[in-house]
């Protein structure tokens, strides 16, 4: 097959007009694409590169990429940073692509109308699609590419589709590999973090018990002589020392809470109500609190006290991150992953956000960026959520400020 395709636009009304030839090097497109497959390690950049190569082959007005999620319950649009669009495997479009494994021209004539469910038709029409192509890896449908009308308004040609199919097969394998690598890396990081926190917890428990006993004796002795001290300067020094003892004791209490890792005592309660109650404790005149819950009532089976402690820690950090006026937003949505239902709790503030170089250390005990912080809040919260079979992540919101995301099993 020749990789150089000639386009010779000749007009019958101008038979003697000099012939122009536009040569398009398909071979170079594949060389560039295969090079990017070996060099790009970020999924977002890889998808962007794939979209660019598809456009070079078929310059469509819109190109949209959908990919199968981890629990195989739907195909989510991944060519944008955030999109609510998805396709369902039980609907007609996905079934047709799985069965036929070839491009599908978009048509709602009698021959094709039965393929699309109502949801399929809404997505296809909403995006203005004219052609749908499957993305297969290991003979399984992993994704779908939807394309709009060509920029030059010409019909999609079979020759172009044959070449596109070779590119899409390679693209599907590349996305599948990088998705597996990212999931594997994240899983190993979680195991490493859990093991590290468990070891630190054991050391912390022993240290806390050993320190608390002599500390109690020191505090008792200082309180005993406090009544005999009359000089104001010495009284101030003694008062300051007692305050420092209390601060050490508070740190030890946090250490014991971190090291105990009590199993959750679960019962059913309303997560939306708990979030509202916790927010009421945080109210400050300079800070505006916003909420967005997917339902008025959100029943969950979990340890209410432990989840409240997590919410308190996260919200207190958000409040402390704001200097003066600002906003804190708490969202609770639902998601289904690997056959399990989750509440996705997102807390976003309008502060300075996390320093990227410290991001990996934020869950470490005693690591804090605040002068008066103990660095135990996020560590304790991480342990609680993991014991609930959930996950907690931190990052920076694209619009500015910090963002903490908690995935909590519904039951």
Beta strands, then each sheet from edge to edge (+ up, - down):
strand 1: 4-7
strand 2: 22-25
strand 3: 63-68
strand 4: 75-77
strand 5: 86-87
strand 6: 104-105
strand 7: 131-137
strand 8: 140-147
strand 9: 267-270
strand 10: 287-293
strand 11: 299-302
strand 12: 326-337
strand 13: 340-349
strand 14: 391-396
strand 15: 402-409
sheet 1: 1+ 2-
sheet 2: 5+ 4- 3+ 8- 7+ 6-
sheet 3: 9+ 11-
sheet 4: 10+ 12+ 13- 15+ 14-
end
